[in-house]
Amino acid sequence: MKSIMTVDLEYDWETKELRNLKEVLPKLLSFFEKHGIRATFFVLGSLAEKNPRLIKEIAKKHEIGCHGFDHVDFSKLSENGTAVQVLKSKRVFDSLGVRVTGFRAPYFKTNKHLYDVLKAAGFDYDSSEFGKRVYNKDGILEFQVPSFFPLVKCGLSFYRLLYPFSKSFSVPYMFYLHPHEFMEKIPSSKSTMPFLLKWLGRRNAGRRAWQIFEQFIKENKVKWVSCGDYL
Ligand SMILES: [Zn+2]
């Protein structure tokens, strides 16, 4: 059985900090190596611009996708704003010689212009919609992001939150996580995220998140691949 592993590479918990790149990412990459996992990393263009060598390094083993330039809510963007976010990032990845054909919108929030913008920019697929299938949407392949059950997305954040109950969930065709979820010291965020959500997001983070994730990978005998490999 094959499933897709996806990683959204972004700033630490809605801050402007990038400590997760030093504190977590090397460990995550060796964990993937050890378990034969090839993932798709959806990377912010602004992050790639500041860390070109790191992105090229990840691209040697994994697939790189685009997560927009800044971590902004695409549902609030005009057609022009959408194009700016996509093309600005595309230019960064192109300048690094990293081929990028997939996109995931920040917060999984899209708008009606996105697919046309992606197509015009030469992208092949998107993975921002919720659902449980892969289908062709006007020439762009949509890898829908599945849920364990309604409202509980197949991400490490929900898996940690509902642990150990989540151990009984069946393995989805796609899973997602953020390296910052493994951070030991979580920076205080000035984001407008409701307090309860912030608090819930921190349940079983850090060291506990590693234990839970390791168990999830070991107990489910699945070949984890990137979006590109899955096709
Ligand atoms: Zn994100």
Residues whose N, C-alpha, C, O or C-beta is under 5 A from the ligand:
A	BS01	ZN	D8 E10 P106 Y107
